[in-house]
Amino acid sequence: MVFWGKRKRVEQEKQDAADADLAVRAQKALVAADERIRTTRDELEFASAELGDAATKDLRDGLDAVATHMREAFELHQLNHDHIPDTPEELRTRNARIAQLCDWAEDVLDERTEVLRERIEKVREAPQTLERVRAEAASLAERLPGADETIARLGERYSPAAIQRIGANPAEARQLLEFARHSAEVAGRRRADGRRDDAMVALETATEAVRRARTILDAVDDFEIEAMRTQTTLSDVVADSRGDLLEARAESGSARVRQAIAELEQALAAVTPAGTPSDPFAELAALSEKNAALDAARERAQRNIPSIDHVRHDVDAADRAISHARSLIDGHRGWVGADARTRLAEAERVRIDAGTLVADEDTRERAQSLARRAAQLAHEAMQLAQRDIDSSRHGGYDDGMRGYRGGFGGRGGMGGMGGGDMIGGLIGGALLGGLIGDIFD
């Protein structure tokens, strides 16, 4: 019996270790497959412009099928991290399915992109593309002083916590543009030497660097608009909350309602006065949470159907949060891991469901709940993404990106380049070969 018991313990330890390895593999596969889809989608648009939609139809259809199945993978990953406890068997089954879906996605994209590779290489107008990249890099460089001024001006209106979301963007854009210019020079030299394959890799790298720099600079310009929209939504939520408090005080509520009233009053008191630097995103999230708690408590005490205006305010709050989370992740794709991406994908899915239920009074409660859930998921996505970005800036994060596979180059790897390197995240799975010495000379 002692021997049998020891043997069972050893077998359980082996199973636990295998489950842990499977969970890590599933998470890394999810990041790599998601990044592969995004990169291939960029490449598809480039290929469509060069070859036409008919020639790229198979790849477009493959991308649509992969994106559909990857939604299942994100939903499974979300289930692994929700508040409901899972058995080891359930986690094992989900992680195995995630890994299977991601491998299938990579195989489909490998097959479809390989068919187009030779044709794309023959028809791309590399010299014109190279000049366009140089011109775009020069144009974006002219926006850098304005971005610095915008950051300084916004710093007078918003708190450091709010500005942190875009504070480093100008410096990152400068790094990307400098890298783009250098990669363009390498592409020109390689093409002159007759090494067209290497030239195309360097040119694609420069193009991606310019695209990312534009996204990062656009995020600075968009921040002020999103912040103003968030402040407008915050003002509406403040007004709604005060009205809800008046109604709740007039009711003979339960102890839960009275507690929710007190917490909402505290949240209202914590809203930054006009003219004082604030973080409208955080304040909207905090106030919406307390407002939702009061509504839930009142609904338990007395069944009330929320007004359509209340629900639309919640939907607007969800849209603002999703938009900002998407911008943050798209601007730092190589740095953001599976958790933030999963939260954003789930938030977008839940928001779509909420939008279909707002108009019907019978489903309005469900719509409000989904909208608030979408906002919560988006805020979690922002927090997780910011955590990954901050960690990467200090060289402390690597969520499997060394194994990233991307673009028309097939299944490549970054070797020793970690997720915390801006350029490492940029060139992803490109097989640079002899270009490494030139680009990083």
Secondary structure as GFF3:
##gff-version 3
##sequence-region A 1 441
A	DSSP	alpha_helix	2	51	.	.	.	ID=ss1
A	DSSP	alpha_helix	57	80	.	.	.	ID=ss2
A	DSSP	alpha_helix	88	123	.	.	.	ID=ss3
A	DSSP	alpha_helix	126	141	.	.	.	ID=ss4
A	DSSP	alpha_helix	144	155	.	.	.	ID=ss5
A	DSSP	alpha_helix	160	163	.	.	.	ID=ss6
A	DSSP	alpha_helix	169	192	.	.	.	ID=ss7
A	DSSP	alpha_helix	196	250	.	.	.	ID=ss8
A	DSSP	alpha_helix	255	269	.	.	.	ID=ss9
A	DSSP	alpha_helix	280	301	.	.	.	ID=ss10
A	DSSP	alpha_helix	308	331	.	.	.	ID=ss11
A	DSSP	three_ten_helix	333	335	.	.	.	ID=ss12
A	DSSP	alpha_helix	338	355	.	.	.	ID=ss13
A	DSSP	three_ten_helix	361	363	.	.	.	ID=ss14
A	DSSP	alpha_helix	364	393	.	.	.	ID=ss15
A	DSSP	three_ten_helix	401	403	.	.	.	ID=ss16
A	DSSP	three_ten_helix	407	409	.	.	.	ID=ss17
A	DSSP	alpha_helix	422	427	.	.	.	ID=ss18
A	DSSP	alpha_helix	435	439	.	.	.	ID=ss19
###
